[in-house]
């Protein structure tokens, strides 16, 4: 179970990181954007590390309070949940 969880977390975080980069690129191009709800859902379903890295690397959504404060809270909740699952 731990291996499957690890693989899932790696994949969802890579995907989330890339989606944040794509959204930033689309913002610069002035084209259709990925919704904030989608970005947050990706974080909630396990991609919070990828989301935080995407914010940092792409300098994206860094001034939005729900991302600036919400993503770290989501990550803390996920750490607690993983701890409970694995113990």
C-alpha positions in Angstrom: 0.0 0.0 0.0 2.8 2.4 0.8 4.4 1.9 -2.6 1.1 2.6 -4.4 0.6 5.7 -2.3 4.1 6.9 -3.1 3.7 6.4 -6.8 0.4 8.1 -6.8 1.8 11.1 -4.9 4.7 11.4 -7.3 2.5 11.3 -10.4 -0.1 13.8 -9.0 2.5 16.2 -7.9 4.3 16.2 -11.3 1.0 16.7 -13.0 0.0 19.5 -10.7 3.4 21.2 -11.1 3.0 21.1 -14.9 -0.6 22.3 -14.8 0.5 25.4 -12.8 3.2 26.0 -15.4 0.7 25.7 -18.3 -1.7 28.0 -16.6 1.1 30.6 -16.1 2.1 30.3 -19.7 -1.6 30.7 -20.8 -1.8 33.8 -18.6 1.1 35.3 -20.4 -0.4 34.5 -23.8 -3.7 36.0 -22.8 -5.5 32.7 -23.7 -8.0 30.5 -22.0 -7.0 29.7 -18.4 -7.3 26.7 -16.1 -9.8 27.5 -13.4 -8.7 28.2 -9.8 -11.0 25.5 -8.7 -9.1 23.0 -10.8 -5.8 24.1 -9.5 -7.0 23.8 -5.9 -8.6 20.4 -6.5 -5.3 19.1 -7.9 -3.7 20.2 -4.6 -6.4 18.6 -2.5 -6.2 15.2 -4.2 -2.6 15.0 -3.3 -0.7 17.5 -5.5 -0.1 20.1 -2.8 3.7 19.9 -3.0 3.6 20.2 -6.8 1.2 23.2 -6.4 3.6 24.9 -3.9 6.6 24.2 -6.2 4.6 25.5 -9.2 3.8 28.7 -7.3 7.4 29.2 -6.5 9.0 28.2 -9.8 6.5 29.8 -12.1 5.7 32.7 -9.8 2.1 31.9 -10.2 -0.8 32.7 -7.9 1.6 33.9 -5.2 -0.6 36.9 -4.3 -3.9 35.0 -4.0 -4.6 34.4 -0.4 -6.5 31.1 -1.0 -3.3 29.8 -2.6 -0.7 31.6 -0.5 -2.3 30.3 2.8 -4.6 27.5 1.6 -2.0 25.3 0.0 0.3 25.1 3.0 -2.8 24.2 5.1 -3.8 21.5 2.6 -0.3 20.1 2.7 -0.3 20.0 6.5 -3.7 18.1 6.4 -2.3 15.7 3.9 0.8 15.0 6.0 -1.5 14.3 9.0 -3.7 12.0 6.9 -0.7 10.0 5.5 0.6 9.6 9.0 -2.7 8.3 10.2 -3.0 5.9 7.2 0.6 4.5 7.6 0.5 4.1 11.4 
